[in-house]
Amino acid sequence: MSEHPFYAIHRHGLIRVAAATPLGSVGDTAFNAEQTIALAVDADAKGVDLLVFPELNLSSYAIDDLHLQSAQQRAADEALGAVAAATVELRTVLLVGVALPRNGRLYNCAVAVARGEILGVVPKTFLPNYREYYEKRWFASGAGLTGLSIDVAGRSVPFGADLVFAARDRPGFVVHAEICEDYWAPTPPSTAGALAGALICCNLSASNIVVGKARERAMLCAAQSARGVCAYVYSAAGPGESTTEVAWDGQGMIHELGELIAESTRFAPEPGLVVADVDVERIAQERMRFGTFNDAARAAGDPETRFRRISFEQAAPVADIGLERAIRRFPFVPNTPEKRDADCYEAFNIQVEALAKRFVASRSETLVIGVSGGLDSTHALIVAAKAMDRLGRPRTDILGFTMPGFATGDASKANAWALMRALGITAEEIDIRPAAERMLANMGHPYGRGERVYDVTFENVQAGLRTDYLFRLANQRRGIVVGTGDLSEMALGWCTYGVGDQMSHYAVNAGVPKTLIQFLIRWCIRTDQYDAATDAILTAILDQEISPELVPVGADGAMQSTESMVGPYALNDFFAHYVIRHGLAPSKIAFLAWHAWRDVDAGRWPEDFPAAARVAYDLPTIRHWLEKFLVRFFATSQFKRSAMPNGPKVSAGGSLSPRGDWRAPSDGTADVWLRELRAGVP
């Protein structure tokens, strides 16, 4: 474990939270306090910052009229005092459930405890009184109670539905608590809590289990974390509560921005914790981007001005305590087969529908596309074929041109021809070498004098000629040029200004990163979008090394390799996702990338994941390629994106269109990002 601050999760805006499932009892408050203390000690040892217990975990939930017994109430108060006294030395902040009397009323409460101090008491707002629930028989609602205090465990503390709890020394560690039925209500109190600034909303729940209810709880947690733009920690009562009329499953869940990041084992016979690191920096950044969140706060009368913010000191650990959070190596691609197939279906059909609409709107007769036998042009071509199928047009209205140059490989050219024939499009070949030689000679380039000089001019003459041909062919044959460049190339600027991977009549791939294109082609093969012959060619193309094929092979026989020059696309797409979608600092992106890529751990990846998933990158390698990415993205490539043609947004991870997700100056600098990276990463 390293002591360098780079490795500490608090350095990167991560808060470790946990949902506790203690063994319950039928009103034995001393036993309940012991269970609570034991789990708090365990959580503290695991570096947990916030621990959420079930509803009434100190009092017990299913004790009915026993809630109204003085002895039971006093015992619950004593149990709360015992928990506070036993946790003075713990860093972990607790949210515990207990029934507390005040002014002749009994309230079902969430109590925040930090280092032995009772920070405040939040009463339940919505009390269920239907079917198996009778809470209004025992409890009073906390609705409208603000600015009050309560005497509990020998001290007076803030009381009301207007409390959030915030660490003075941990930016973003701001917590709101609600209780069970509160989030079943049409207007959950956590909505106001989130609008008041809470980034972590919590639910202490008893919620007995019936068939299908676990799915409903998960849906509500996901929805509230998405709608409230927050993390949501949920803890339901487990075994030990009375089963006179109902039963309990102990469901614990942690969601962030609508995504489940951790869940417990239900019906577990032993007490336990479900632990995860939630990214409060990411949540705060999302709120800044989501203007509707601020509008909602204004429409609600600015809850921030009505809530009391109760402060505490938390003292974050400064050492490496690991990361309790799964980081996807391919953030543009879901990990589960079901979600992956659903996303591929949507992405592919977005592209098909978009291209079909542009074709009809332009009143064109043909689609013109350069087919190299490489990944991007292959994907653009199969999208074009499906678009023509959808429009009821013959595929022969797609005009595919392979244009071999000085370094075009036999395998690439063969794949291009095989794919065009298999798809049944109109296929032609134009050898650009004579025109390129003439142009190089006219320019006075050394190659025109017989010298083998393979500089950027030599490369771009070939790329430019291909595009010149495509645009003039489109003029001649009443067509539009289909662009082939993808989002990854636009992010890196790995495209020549004014040529086919940057300029076209419609950039159908511009919203799709390279890693997703690979999955989309695999999805097309797996779901029989085309015939077996086409599938075989697509598989061969996927197996090729990514290369522009603009420079002849060297003496060692090695072809020009894109990834050796710009870095692995798997890493670059990882960087791009966190820069474009979340705006995270480079040191944090490096931290996340290191956790995602530091181990090979091939067993984690399904068979349909590419070989690029089964490698590892150390921190120096990640830092090296991230620095290259930052220079390319922020300093040298924006002018290409500012002039990019129309193309559909595909991924929720963002697009780079200047008319869409990304607006930036073409003459910007990468200095701010480079300084942050160099200062923050060892």
Residue pairs with C-beta under 8 A, 6 or more apart in sequence:
1 7
1 319
1 320
1 321
1 322
2 319
2 320
3 318
3 319
3 320
4 320
4 682
5 11
5 318
6 587
6 590
6 591
6 680
6 681
6 682
7 319
7 320
7 591
8 316
8 317
8 318
8 319
8 320
8 321
9 16
9 277
9 321
9 323
10 170
10 316
10 317
10 318
11 587
11 591
11 680
12 279
12 281
12 587
12 588
12 591
12 592
13 171
13 172
13 279
13 280
13 281
13 282
13 284
13 588
14 277
14 278
14 279
14 280
14 281
14 323
14 325
15 49
15 50
15 170
15 172
15 173
15 200
15 231
15 277
15 278
15 280
16 46
16 47
16 48
16 49
16 50
16 275
16 276
16 277
16 278
16 321
16 324
17 48
17 49
17 50
17 51
17 52
17 200
17 231
17 233
17 254
17 275
17 276
17 277
17 278
18 43
18 46
18 48
18 50
18 51
18 52
18 233
18 273
18 274
18 275
18 276
19 52
19 233
19 234
19 235
19 252
19 253
19 254
19 264
19 273
19 274
20 36
20 39
20 43
20 51
20 52
20 53
20 54
20 57
20 235
20 252
20 271
20 272
20 273
21 54
21 235
21 236
21 238
21 250
21 252
21 264
21 268
21 271
21 272
21 273
21 274
22 32
22 35
22 36
22 38
22 39
22 53
22 54
22 57
22 238
22 240
22 271
23 35
23 238
23 239
23 240
23 270
23 271
24 32
24 35
24 54
24 57
24 60
24 61
24 237
24 238
24 239
24 240
24 241
24 248
25 31
25 32
25 60
25 240
25 241
26 60
26 62
26 63
26 240
26 241
26 242
27 59
27 60
27 63
27 66
27 72
28 60
29 58
29 59
29 60
29 72
29 75
29 76
29 78
29 79
30 75
30 79
30 82
32 57
32 58
32 59
32 60
32 79
33 58
33 79
33 80
33 82
33 83
33 86
35 57
35 271
36 53
36 57
36 58
36 79
36 83
36 94
36 96
37 82
37 83
37 86
37 87
38 271
39 51
39 53
39 271
39 273
40 51
40 83
40 86
40 87
40 90
40 92
40 94
41 90
42 273
43 51
43 92
43 273
43 275
44 90
44 91
44 92
46 273
46 275
47 317
47 321
47 322
48 92
48 273
48 275
49 91
49 92
49 93
49 170
49 173
49 314
49 316
50 92
50 93
50 95
50 173
50 175
50 200
50 202
50 233
51 92
51 93
51 94
51 95
51 273
52 95
52 177
52 202
52 203
52 204
52 233
52 234
52 235
53 94
53 95
53 96
53 97
53 204
53 235
54 61
54 97
54 204
54 205
54 206
54 235
54 236
54 237
54 238
54 250
55 61
55 97
55 108
55 124
55 179
55 180
55 204
55 205
55 206
55 207
55 236
55 237
56 97
56 98
56 99
56 108
56 204
56 206
56 237
57 96
57 97
57 98
57 204
57 237
58 76
58 79
58 80
58 83
58 96
58 97
58 98
59 67
59 72
59 76
59 79
59 97
59 98
59 99
60 241
60 242
61 206
61 237
61 241
62 206
62 208
62 241
62 242
62 243
62 244
62 245
62 246
63 72
63 242
64 134
64 138
65 137
65 138
66 72
67 73
67 99
67 106
67 138
67 139
68 106
68 138
73 99
73 100
73 101
73 106
76 98
76 99
76 100
77 98
77 100
77 152
77 153
78 153
79 98
80 96
80 98
80 100
80 111
80 118
80 152
80 153
81 153
81 154
83 94
83 96
83 113
84 113
84 116
84 117
84 118
84 153
85 116
87 94
87 113
87 115
87 116
88 115
88 116
89 115
90 115
91 115
91 314
91 315
91 317
93 112
93 113
93 114
93 165
93 167
93 175
93 312
93 314
94 112
94 113
94 114
95 110
95 111
95 112
95 113
95 175
95 177
95 202
95 204
96 110
96 111
96 113
96 204
97 108
97 109
97 110
97 111
97 179
97 204
98 109
98 111
99 106
99 107
99 108
99 109
99 138
99 139
100 106
100 107
100 109
100 111
100 121
100 150
100 152
101 107
102 150
102 151
102 159
105 139
105 140
106 138
106 139
106 140
107 121
107 123
107 124
107 139
107 140
107 142
108 123
108 124
108 127
108 135
108 139
108 179
109 121
109 122
109 123
109 124
109 179
110 121
110 122
110 124
110 177
110 178
110 179
110 202
110 204
111 118
111 120
111 121
111 122
111 152
112 118
112 119
112 120
112 121
112 122
112 163
112 165
112 175
112 177
112 310
113 119
114 165
114 312
114 313
114 314
115 312
115 313
117 312
118 152
118 153
118 155
118 157
119 157
119 158
119 165
119 310
119 312
120 157
120 158
120 159
120 163
120 165
120 308
120 310
121 150
121 152
121 157
121 158
121 159
121 163
122 142
122 160
122 161
122 163
122 177
122 178
122 179
123 140
123 141
123 142
123 145
123 159
123 160
123 161
124 135
124 139
124 141
124 142
124 178
124 179
124 180
124 181
124 182
125 141
125 142
125 143
125 161
125 178
125 179
125 182
125 185
125 189
126 141
126 143
126 181
126 182
126 184
126 185
127 135
127 136
127 139
127 141
127 181
128 135
128 180
128 181
128 184
129 135
129 136
129 137
132 208
132 245
132 246
133 181
135 181
142 160
142 161
143 161
144 161
145 159
145 160
145 161
145 162
146 160
146 161
146 162
146 306
146 308
147 160
147 162
147 308
148 158
148 159
148 160
149 156
149 157
149 158
149 159
150 156
150 157
150 158
150 159
158 308
158 310
160 308
161 189
162 306
162 307
162 308
163 176
163 177
163 307
163 308
163 310
164 174
164 175
164 176
164 193
164 196
164 197
164 198
164 307
164 308
164 309
164 310
165 174
165 175
165 176
165 177
165 309
165 310
165 312
166 173
166 174
166 175
166 197
166 309
166 310
166 311
166 312
167 173
167 174
167 311
167 312
167 313
167 314
168 311
168 312
168 313
169 313
169 314
169 315
169 316
170 314
170 316
171 280
171 281
172 199
172 280
172 281
172 283
172 284
173 199
173 200
173 280
173 314
174 197
174 198
174 199
174 200
174 280
174 309
175 198
175 200
175 201
175 202
176 189
176 190
176 193
176 194
176 196
176 198
176 200
176 201
176 202
177 193
177 201
177 202
177 203
177 204
178 188
178 189
178 190
178 193
178 201
178 202
178 203
178 204
179 203
179 204
179 205
180 203
180 204
180 205
180 206
180 207
182 188
182 189
182 190
182 203
183 190
183 203
183 220
183 221
183 224
184 220
188 224
190 198
190 201
190 203
190 224
190 228
190 230
190 232
191 224
191 227
191 228
191 300
192 300
192 303
192 307
193 201
193 228
193 303
193 307
194 201
194 228
194 229
194 230
195 293
195 296
195 297
195 300
195 303
195 304
196 303
196 304
196 306
196 307
197 304
197 307
197 309
198 230
199 230
199 231
199 280
199 283
199 284
200 230
200 231
200 232
200 233
200 278
200 280
201 224
201 225
201 228
201 230
201 231
201 232
201 233
202 232
202 233
202 234
202 235
203 221
203 232
203 233
203 234
203 235
204 235
205 217
205 234
205 235
205 236
205 237
206 236
206 237
206 241
206 248
207 213
207 217
207 236
207 237
207 251
208 237
208 246
208 247
208 248
209 236
209 246
209 247
209 248
209 249
209 251
209 266
214 249
214 251
214 266
217 234
217 236
217 251
217 253
218 253
218 260
218 263
221 232
221 234
221 253
221 255
221 260
222 232
222 255
222 258
222 259
222 260
223 258
224 230
224 232
224 255
225 231
225 232
225 255
225 256
225 257
225 258
225 259
226 257
226 258
229 257
229 283
229 286
229 287
229 290
229 293
230 256
230 257
230 283
231 254
231 255
231 256
231 257
231 278
231 279
231 280
231 283
232 253
232 254
232 255
232 256
233 253
233 254
234 251
234 252
234 253
234 254
234 255
235 252
236 248
236 249
236 250
236 251
236 252
237 248
237 250
238 248
238 249
238 250
238 267
238 268
238 271
239 248
239 250
239 267
239 268
239 269
240 248
241 248
249 266
249 267
250 264
250 266
250 267
250 268
251 263
251 264
251 266
252 263
252 264
252 273
252 274
253 260
253 262
253 263
253 264
253 274
254 260
254 261
254 262
254 263
254 274
254 276
254 278
255 261
256 278
256 279
256 282
256 283
257 282
257 283
257 286
261 276
261 278
261 325
261 326
262 274
262 275
262 276
262 324
263 274
264 272
264 274
265 272
275 324
276 324
276 325
277 323
277 324
277 325
278 325
279 325
281 584
281 588
282 582
282 584
285 582
285 583
285 584
286 582
287 293
287 294
289 583
297 303
297 304
323 595
325 595
326 335
327 592
327 593
327 595
327 596
328 334
328 335
328 596
329 570
329 574
329 596
329 597
329 613
330 515
330 516
330 519
330 570
330 573
330 574
330 609
330 613
331 573
331 574
331 577
331 578
331 653
332 513
332 515
332 516
332 573
332 577
332 651
332 653
333 340
333 343
333 515
333 516
333 519
334 340
334 342
334 343
337 606
337 608
340 519
340 523
341 523
341 527
344 519
344 520
344 523
345 523
345 527
347 512
347 516
347 520
347 650
347 651
348 383
348 386
348 520
348 523
348 524
348 529
350 511
350 648
350 650
351 383
351 508
351 509
351 512
351 648
351 650
352 383
352 386
352 387
352 390
353 387
353 390
354 506
354 508
354 647
354 648
355 367
355 383
355 384
355 387
355 482
355 506
355 508
356 387
356 390
356 391
358 480
358 505
358 506
358 646
359 367
359 387
359 391
359 480
360 391
362 480
362 505
364 478
364 479
364 480
365 397
365 477
365 478
365 479
366 397
366 398
366 399
366 474
366 477
366 478
366 479
366 480
367 384
367 387
367 388
367 397
367 398
367 399
367 479
367 480
367 482
368 399
368 401
368 470
368 473
368 474
368 477
368 479
368 480
368 481
368 482
369 377
369 380
369 381
369 384
369 398
369 399
369 400
369 401
369 470
369 481
369 482
369 484
370 377
370 400
370 401
370 402
370 403
370 466
370 467
370 470
370 484
370 500
371 377
371 378
371 381
371 400
371 401
371 402
371 416
371 419
371 420
371 427
372 402
372 403
372 408
372 412
372 416
372 484
372 549
373 402
373 411
373 412
373 413
373 414
373 415
373 416
373 419
373 541
373 544
374 412
374 541
374 544
374 546
374 547
374 549
375 514
375 517
375 518
375 521
375 541
375 542
375 544
375 546
376 484
376 485
376 486
376 489
376 501
376 509
376 514
376 517
377 416
377 484
378 415
378 419
378 521
378 538
378 541
379 484
379 486
379 509
379 512
379 517
379 520
379 521
380 482
380 483
380 484
380 508
380 509
381 398
381 400
381 419
381 420
381 423
381 425
382 423
382 521
382 524
382 529
382 530
382 534
382 538
383 508
383 509
384 398
384 482
384 508
385 395
385 398
385 423
385 425
385 530
386 529
388 394
388 395
388 397
388 398
389 395
395 423
395 424
395 425
396 424
396 425
396 426
397 426
398 423
398 425
398 426
399 425
399 426
399 428
399 473
399 477
399 479
400 416
400 420
400 425
400 426
400 427
400 428
401 427
401 428
401 429
401 430
401 469
401 470
401 473
402 413
402 416
402 417
402 420
402 427
402 428
402 429
402 430
403 429
403 430
403 431
403 432
403 465
403 466
403 469
404 413
404 429
404 431
404 432
404 433
405 432
405 433
405 436
405 462
405 466
405 549
405 550
406 433
406 436
406 458
406 462
406 550
406 551
406 552
407 549
407 550
407 551
407 552
407 553
407 559
407 560
408 549
409 547
409 549
409 559
411 540
411 544
412 544
412 549
415 537
415 540
415 541
415 544
417 427
417 429
418 537
419 534
419 537
419 538
419 541
420 427
421 427
422 530
422 531
422 533
422 534
422 537
423 530
423 534
430 469
432 462
432 465
432 466
432 469
435 465
436 461
436 462
436 465
437 447
437 448
439 461
439 465
440 447
440 448
440 457
440 458
440 461
441 448
441 449
442 448
443 457
443 461
445 453
445 457
445 458
445 461
446 453
447 453
447 454
447 458
454 551
454 552
458 550
458 551
459 496
459 548
459 550
459 551
460 496
460 499
462 550
463 496
463 499
463 500
463 501
463 548
463 550
464 496
464 498
464 499
466 499
466 500
467 481
467 498
467 499
467 500
467 503
470 481
470 500
470 504
471 481
473 479
474 480
474 481
474 505
480 504
480 505
480 506
481 500
481 504
481 505
481 506
482 504
482 505
482 506
482 508
483 500
483 501
483 502
483 503
483 504
483 505
483 506
483 507
483 508
483 509
483 510
483 645
483 647
484 500
484 501
484 504
484 509
485 495
485 500
485 501
485 502
485 504
485 507
485 509
485 510
486 509
486 510
486 512
486 513
486 514
486 517
487 509
487 510
487 511
487 512
487 513
487 514
487 576
487 651
487 655
487 656
488 494
488 513
488 514
488 515
488 569
488 572
488 573
488 576
489 495
489 501
489 502
489 514
490 502
490 510
490 637
490 640
490 641
490 644
490 656
491 513
491 572
491 576
491 580
491 629
491 632
491 633
491 637
491 656
492 566
492 572
492 629
492 632
492 633
492 637
493 632
493 633
493 636
493 637
493 640
494 501
494 562
494 566
494 632
495 501
495 502
495 640
496 502
497 503
497 639
497 640
497 643
502 640
502 643
502 644
503 643
503 644
503 645
504 645
505 645
506 645
506 646
506 647
507 644
507 645
507 646
507 647
508 647
508 648
509 517
509 647
510 644
510 645
510 647
510 648
510 655
510 656
510 657
511 647
511 648
511 649
511 650
511 651
511 655
511 657
512 520
512 650
512 651
513 569
513 573
513 576
513 577
513 651
513 653
514 546
514 569
514 572
514 573
515 569
515 570
515 573
515 612
516 573
516 650
516 651
518 542
518 610
519 608
521 538
521 541
521 542
522 542
522 608
523 529
524 530
524 535
524 538
525 535
525 538
525 539
526 608
528 535
530 538
542 610
545 559
545 561
545 563
546 561
546 562
546 563
546 569
547 559
547 560
547 561
547 562
548 560
548 562
549 559
549 560
550 560
551 560
553 559
553 560
562 569
563 569
566 572
566 628
566 632
567 624
567 625
567 628
567 629
568 612
568 615
568 617
568 625
569 612
570 612
570 613
570 615
571 593
571 597
571 617
571 622
571 625
571 626
571 629
572 625
572 629
574 589
574 592
574 593
574 596
574 597
575 589
575 593
575 625
575 626
575 629
575 633
576 629
576 633
576 653
577 653
577 654
578 584
578 588
578 589
578 592
579 589
579 633
580 653
580 654
580 656
580 661
580 662
581 652
581 653
581 654
584 592
585 673
585 676
585 680
586 626
586 630
586 673
586 674
586 676
586 677
586 680
586 681
587 676
587 677
587 679
587 680
587 681
589 626
590 619
590 622
590 623
590 626
590 677
590 680
590 681
591 681
593 617
593 622
593 626
594 617
594 618
594 619
594 622
597 615
597 616
597 617
597 622
598 616
598 617
598 618
598 619
599 616
600 614
600 615
600 616
602 613
602 614
605 613
605 614
619 681
619 682
623 677
623 681
626 677
627 674
627 677
627 678
630 670
630 673
630 674
630 677
631 670
631 674
633 670
634 664
634 668
634 669
634 670
634 673
635 668
635 669
635 670
638 664
638 665
638 666
638 667
638 668
639 666
639 667
641 656
641 657
641 658
641 662
641 664
642 658
642 666
644 656
644 657
644 658
646 657
646 659
647 655
647 657
649 655
649 657
649 660
649 661
654 661
654 662
655 661
655 662
656 662
